[in-house]
Amino acid sequence: MSNAATNVGAFVKRKFSINRNTGVPRESRRYSVGEPTATESSSKIHRQFRAAHEGHLPHAGLDPSRSSTGVVWCTERAGEFGYFEDAEHWANLGQGAPEVEDEIEGCFQRPTHLDISVSSREYAPTAGIKPLREAVAKMYNEHHRQGKSSKYTWENVAIVPGGRAGLIRIAAVLNQAYLGFFIPDYTAYNEMLSLFRNFAAIPVPLDEEDGYHIHPDKIAEEIRRGTGVILTSNPRNPTGRVVQNPELAEIQDICRGRATFISDEFYSGYNYTSNCDGTTISAAENVINVDEDDVLIIDGLTKRFRLPGWRVAWILGPKEFIKAIGSCGSYLDGGTNAPFQEAAVPMLEPDLVKSEMVALQTHFRDKRDYVVRRLRSMGFVIKYVPDSTFYLWLNLEGLPGPISDGLNFFQACLEEKVIVVPGIFFDLNPARRRDLFDSPCHHFVRFSYGPKMDVLVKGCDGIERVVNNAVQTLQVDGKPLVLDQLGPMVVHKDGTLSRIANWPEMTEIERRNTVRILVKRNQVRLGALREGLPKEGETKASS
């Protein structure tokens, strides 16, 4: 572990102030401890969100006794609309899970029953059974360590009961340090970062205009400021972006000997950058010495093997780290159940995994392309198509006011039996003090295309109804906006009015999208909406 984290002078250039005794950012607008703004207080769904999260209450968050991650809270709200009684008629695009059925062409059949050995009735080692640890090490050596002298062994692998348990074990063994994490990122990090006092979490915002990309120079800057641990998902949840070589290798070179690099690689199989040839993304590729490089990799059966219910995951790293991570399982979680560990061993044969990834990537890329096409036809502006994971990070700012933030859009989707996750949950803030409208994630939702295609069709249909209903109920000058054959009047910068020249030829969706944009810009008036020809001083305008 790097001692750079204790370098007080390294924080001189930080743009926000950190209380070094607690790790909590000092008061600012972003971390306000005052009352919520009038805008927030006037929104029912925002009041409900704040009431349900003790940590988000004014003057709270020092020791929150209850909390729920984004998916749990969203599912609870959906339950109020009948989701639990009628789930088959809903489209759950919020749950971060892939389809689990054996219907993907080219994928191997998942076990339908287990042969439970007598030995598996005993407590399993908290670091996992040796055959599975060996299988994991072999898979990584075959896929990512070819031609390298330093290889992973079973002693470089710990088996853990799911990704969250793995992250908590890692957090438990970290030394006192400043830990850098990126916004937006995986919602469960929020709870993990709030539980431990052996490190201070430092949020590092990423830029939408830059596609939420993690640049090596950003990592270097954080380490220069004293950050001793870097935590990130890669591929990234919720943005669907991935850091590949040579940039990933450069980041690891920057961290080597200076900071511990924790790479959450649960979506490593969902890689669409290599023409769906089965290539997976992993920091294991760039490790020089498996026992000296402070690189911890976490992955498992949950996502890329489509077995979230098994709760079998693993951590790779230096033996010294793995020994500590295995030991702390004795007081944190008790270890992973033995029968599922035994059943997982034959699944990890390198050739079998490679063919599985080819089928997985091809299938999920097709689903991605479908939802991107549907959403763009509704008027969503998708600046970049995700190159990994099974998520879309949707910007709602172009939608009509009532549904232009994540919480209200989520609420409107519930009316159409669709679940998405408001972006506010991905604004990781361990201090839990913020006005919701201040969040850079407030005008986003995460859309999962993990479910089967028929669910995606149902979900896109519901979202289209949400958008259309919002446009139909728009008001201008206090009056309902009617989309008739003549179209609305457009207000130009010089104050003159005109009609949209090709309005009669537009489809209904095109008309609604055009009006939505004009209303957002405050460039539409009812005026002579139904009075026929433009008046004197008006000119033709194109859309």
Secondary structure, DSSP 8 states (H G I E B T S, - for coil): --GGGG-GGGGTT-SS-B-TTT--B-S-STT--S---HHHHT-HHHHHHHHH-GGGSTT--SS-S----HHHHHHHHHHTTTTTTSGGGSEE--S-----SS-STT-----SS----SGGGS---TT--HHHHHHHHHHHHHHH-TT-S----GGGEEEESSHHHHHHHHHHH--SEEEEEEES--THHHHHHHH-SSEEEEEEE--GGGTT---HHHHHHHHHTT--EEEEESS-TTT-----TTHHHHHHHHHTTT-EEEEE-TTTT-B-TTTTSS----GGGG-S-TTTS-EEEEEESTTTT--GGG--EEEE--HHHHHHHHHHHHHHT----HHHHHHHGGGG-HHHHHHHHHHHHHHHHHHHHHHHHHHHHTT---SS--SBTTEEEEE-TTS-GGGSSHHHHHHHHHHTTEE-EEGGGGS--TT----GGG-TTTTEEEEE--S-HHHHHHHHHHHHHHHHHHHHT-EETTEE----TT--EEE-TTS-EEEBTTGGGS-HHHHHHHHHHHHHTT-EE-TTTTS-S--TT---B--
